[in-house]
Amino acid sequence: MPDYVETNFDERSGIVPCTVPWGRWWQTVAEVHIEVDVPEGTKSKLIQVDVKPSHIKVVLLDKVIFEGRLYAVVRADETVWTLEDKRMLHIAMTKADACSKETLWEGLLTDNFLADPWTILEMRKKLDLERFQIESGTAVYDQLPTRTKLSTRPNKYHLPELCCKLFRVSSHFLVFFVLYK
């Protein structure tokens, strides 16, 4: 895998969010995204976001929203935060270990905002699909048959070959192909 991974996988296939008291967080192979609900009309100068490789602190109106040790290390200098529509704070952090095989975060912090088992399973499936897309260089969704319309784009793999490749990535994809056969 390359040193840095960039895909638009989350835009094409949706996200698997973990809902928390102040908003939600989700992840891709390369990034962790955090959305914090803030009062309508909030100005950016009232927000403080401090991200270090293993620690995060988010403050709104001199009140700590959350703070703690991150589940894994991030590239702090690549963190970007924006205030969207003056009502939602969006923080995007790049995972430092994005190119390693296992990049699943089971929680935002090591001791808080952990995902439930079902959400972890769904996150794992999503990351496996995204990792397959990165490794094969093609979008998985372009190669799967749909019930309503078959893709007119030429497929790189035939369905049995694709199934074998996906099975190597994760065994739970086999169930997916059996259901859609």
Secondary structure as UniProt FT lines:
FT   HELIX           9..13
FT   STRAND          18..20
FT   TURN            21..22
FT   STRAND          23..27
FT   STRAND          31..37
FT   TURN            40..41
FT   HELIX           44..46
FT   STRAND          47..52
FT   TURN            53..54
FT   STRAND          55..60
FT   TURN            61..62
FT   STRAND          63..70
FT   STRAND          74..84
FT   TURN            85..87
FT   STRAND          88..95
FT   TURN            96..99
FT   HELIX           117..136
FT   HELIX           140..143
FT   HELIX           159..169
FT   TURN            171..172
FT   HELIX           173..180
//
